């Protein structure tokens, strides 16, 4: 019985870490004066545009930015190609 409990606990722990990393690229703005930025952020929840939109709307608002759009979601394979374009907003929010 103890072995089953240990095995079950190990499987639960491993399933939580098996989730692939998720990232989104987005566009945001500030008004007065108008400023725009493009950025890349890690997404904690499901890897969907809807989840990314919810998370980024809240995160950006804390820094007085307004989310304009989520351009897409992707895994680690898409990070390197976006790093230069995102500049200082690469994994910032």
Secondary structure, DSSP 4 states (H G I P E B T S, - for coil): -HHHHHHHHHHHHHHHH-SPPEEEEEEEEETTTTEEEEEEEEE-S-SSHHHHHHHHHHHHHHTT-EEEEEEEEE-GGGHHHHHHHHGGGBT--
